[in-house]
Amino acid sequence: VQLQASGGGLVQVGNSLRLSCVVSGRTLSTYNMGWFRQAPGKEREFVAAMTWGQDTRDLYADPVKDRFVISRDTAKNTLYLQMISLKPEDTAVYYCAARRRAFTSNPPMPEQFDFWGQGTQVTVSS
């Protein structure tokens, strides 16, 4: 399985971005998917996640839950992260990740994921 993240960039405070993560090698809908971010000098932190199956759940970190939306397009095998009202503290490298089994915690931790994308830089200027 390979994940390719894209869509990052430099934006001003209050603007929006949509990140994409194309999954190749397996069907997206068979994985639990997540977005993480890592700012300079900080640990990788959970942003959002989506479970697979008929009873899907969306999970969000508190700092983003009213501003970010995770979604997927199974026809395109692509995971998205729509981000609005961006703040300087959202500046980080954003990573998408996939896990074959159910999450064992809420929020899911980075070590639970089996596959990672390469990251895409999001910079929010004030």
C-alpha positions as CSV (number, residue, x, y, z in Angstrom):
1,V,0.0,0.0,0.0
2,Q,1.3,3.5,-0.9
3,L,-0.1,6.8,0.3
4,Q,0.6,10.1,-1.6
5,A,-0.4,13.3,0.2
6,S,-0.7,16.6,-1.5
7,G,-2.5,19.9,-1.3
8,G,-0.5,21.8,1.3
9,G,0.7,25.3,0.8
10,L,1.2,28.8,2.2
11,V,-2.1,30.5,3.2
12,Q,-3.1,33.5,5.3
13,V,-4.9,33.2,8.6
14,G,-8.6,32.4,8.1
15,N,-8.2,30.8,4.7
16,S,-8.9,27.3,3.7
17,L,-7.0,24.3,2.2
18,R,-8.0,20.8,1.2
19,L,-5.5,18.1,1.6
20,S,-5.7,14.9,-0.5
21,C,-4.2,11.4,0.1
22,V,-4.3,9.0,-2.8
23,V,-4.2,5.4,-1.8
24,S,-2.7,2.8,-4.2
25,G,-2.3,-0.9,-3.9
26,R,-5.5,-1.6,-1.9
27,T,-9.0,-0.3,-1.7
28,L,-9.3,2.7,0.6
29,S,-12.6,1.6,2.1
30,T,-10.9,-1.5,3.7
31,Y,-8.6,0.7,5.9
32,N,-9.1,2.9,8.9
33,M,-7.5,6.2,7.8
34,G,-6.1,9.1,9.7
35,W,-4.4,12.5,9.4
36,F,-1.6,13.6,11.7
37,R,0.6,16.7,11.8
38,Q,4.0,17.5,13.0
39,A,5.3,21.0,13.7
40,P,9.0,21.8,14.1
41,G,10.3,20.6,17.4
42,K,7.1,18.9,18.3
43,E,5.9,15.3,18.3
44,R,3.5,14.0,15.6
45,E,0.0,14.7,16.8
46,F,-3.4,13.3,15.8
47,V,-5.7,15.5,13.7
48,A,-8.6,13.4,12.4
49,A,-9.5,9.8,11.6
50,M,-12.1,7.8,9.8
51,T,-13.1,4.2,10.4
52,W,-14.1,1.9,7.5
53,G,-17.2,-0.3,7.1
54,Q,-20.9,0.3,7.2
55,D,-20.7,2.0,10.6
56,T,-18.1,4.7,9.9
57,R,-17.0,7.1,12.6
58,D,-15.1,10.4,12.3
59,L,-12.7,11.3,15.0
60,Y,-11.2,14.8,15.5
61,A,-8.7,16.4,17.8
62,D,-10.2,19.1,19.9
63,P,-8.2,22.0,18.3
64,V,-9.6,21.2,14.9
65,K,-13.0,19.6,15.4
66,D,-15.0,22.6,14.4
67,R,-12.8,23.6,11.5
68,F,-11.6,20.4,9.8
69,V,-13.6,17.7,8.0
70,I,-12.2,14.3,7.0
71,S,-13.8,12.6,4.1
72,R,-13.1,10.0,1.4
73,D,-14.0,9.3,-2.2
74,T,-13.9,5.5,-2.6
75,A,-14.2,5.8,-6.4
76,K,-11.0,7.8,-6.5
77,N,-9.4,5.9,-3.6
78,T,-8.7,9.2,-2.0
79,L,-8.9,10.6,1.5
80,Y,-9.4,14.3,2.1
81,L,-8.9,16.8,4.9
82,Q,-10.9,20.0,4.4
83,M,-9.5,22.7,6.6
84,I,-11.1,26.1,7.1
85,S,-10.4,29.1,9.3
86,L,-6.8,28.2,9.4
87,K,-4.6,29.5,12.2
88,P,-0.9,30.0,12.6
89,E,-0.8,27.0,15.1
90,D,-2.1,24.8,12.3
91,T,1.3,25.2,10.6
92,A,2.9,21.7,10.3
93,V,3.7,18.9,8.0
94,Y,0.5,16.9,7.5
95,Y,0.6,13.1,7.1
96,C,-2.0,10.7,6.0
97,A,-1.9,7.1,7.4
98,A,-3.7,3.8,7.1
99,R,-4.4,1.0,9.5
100,R,-5.6,-2.4,8.7
101,R,-7.3,-3.2,12.0
102,A,-9.7,-1.3,14.2
103,F,-8.4,1.5,16.3
104,T,-7.5,0.6,19.9
105,S,-7.8,4.0,21.3
106,N,-9.5,7.4,20.8
107,P,-7.7,9.2,19.6
108,P,-5.7,6.7,17.7
109,M,-1.9,6.9,18.2
110,P,0.6,7.2,15.4
111,E,2.1,3.8,16.3
112,Q,-1.2,2.1,15.5
113,F,-0.9,2.9,11.8
114,D,0.7,0.5,9.3
115,F,1.3,2.8,6.3
116,W,2.2,6.5,6.0
117,G,2.3,9.1,3.3
118,Q,5.3,11.4,2.8
119,G,3.7,14.5,4.2
120,T,2.6,17.8,2.8
121,Q,3.6,21.2,4.3
122,V,0.9,23.6,5.5
123,T,2.0,27.1,6.5
124,V,-0.4,29.6,7.8
125,S,0.9,33.2,8.0
126,S,-0.5,35.9,10.2
